[in-house]
Amino acid sequence: MITFKNLGLIDPIQKAVEELGYENPTPIQQESIPQVLSGKDLLGCAQTGTGKTAAFAIPILQLLENGKNKNNKKSIKALIVTPTRELAIQIDESFAEYGKHLSLKHAVIFGGVKQTPQVGRLRNGVDILVATPGRLLDLIGQNIISLRDIEYFVLDEADRMLDMGFIHDIKKLLKILPPKRQSLFFSATMPKPIQELANSILNQPVKVEVTPESTTAETIQQAIYYVDKVNKIKLLHHLLQEEIKESVLVFTRTKYGADKLVRALGKLKVTAAAIHGNKTQNARQNALNNFKNKKIKVLVATDIAARGIDIDLLKYVVNFEIPNIPETYVHRIGRGGRAGAEGIAISLCDTDEKSYVKDIEKTIGMKIPKAEKNPFPMENFELSPPKQKQPRPKRTEKNKTAKKSNFKHFRKGKNT
Ligand code: AMP
């Protein structure tokens, strides 16, 4: 069994890790930490929940600490770029935790809030900067931030950067970064554009891959309820009363859907809060804190907002709406059962979503087990045809009759 001691960590970091109660390094930490410490570039295929933050934060802290004597400059030496504000805050907190017994300075910047307090902190000089792309470029443009002395660059959640349309910002950033640097690149999935981006950033990287997408599901108990759309809220309410006794993260596809669900739950006297991109940073942070402190049981989130939120030991995840991208399902259910804890992922699927479930099952290589007891089973489970909006054909004499005969055929089929 590999321990943190085996990884050659300096005492102050070792101590911080012990104080956090980490017993052993996770697989990505075991593989990445020694490679990063030896100066290699890294291509990490891993999602949140695998311990990937420590996999880059710990060796970067150690490298900076060891290089302190030769580089005393008051300039940013490590830059971590991540797509969302929540992730940025969490990564910064991780640097604080792992670097607790070191004197390295760190700061976090993100958009949607006034820049003044962030700039104040930067003016004091920081070694490590965690940033979202927009605010970073903004402050570079204002000559408040210089990347001249960057030695370590981490691009986190690269696939999400692409989804969120940050790719041009990243390309701009790459032109400014010093070419001589150590780079680490993390992405949960590696589609072609992401591989190309990685190739343009990394220099002979070591590849580290943990829990490939299709096998993540193994550690999580999954169940699916086939239910009519109108009954979804009733079913969720029933589950919250009968089965889900603790905190639960509920996913919707849209921001509107998230707010609507919070309102519907409110009417049923279930306190819930939503986090999504339309909420202010403060509202999102409050909702998250209330959820972490167990003041609210249900946190409703859209995929982008939830991405990377670090909630320890979350057991339940509910897909109130099924995602149309199979990888999103894997990300979502990966939010439950963190750091080895048991996780349960429950999906509520209506007629229109059945085809999404088929795609998901193909991706994860297994059938999602149907829930044993379903108090609101879908009516006409087999009959329901997928609704597809098609342009209305022009009503000519010919297709008027065709329509009639189709109708007859359907009636006949149904009655017999
Ligand atoms: P991450 O994938 O970086 O978001 O980390 C997921 C969660 O696992 C965080 O809550 C970390 O605090 C926790 N964690 C990271 N490394 C370890 C470890 N070696 N042992 C136990 N928990 C860990």
Boltz pocket constraint, residues with backbone or C-beta under 6 A from the ligand:
constraints:
  - pocket:
      binder: B
      contacts: [[A, 21], [A, 22], [A, 23], [A, 24], [A, 25], [A, 26], [A, 29], [A, 47], [A, 48], [A, 49], [A, 50], [A, 51], [A, 52], [A, 53], [A, 54], [A, 308], [A, 310], [A, 311], [A, 312], [A, 338], [A, 339]]
      max_distance: 6.0
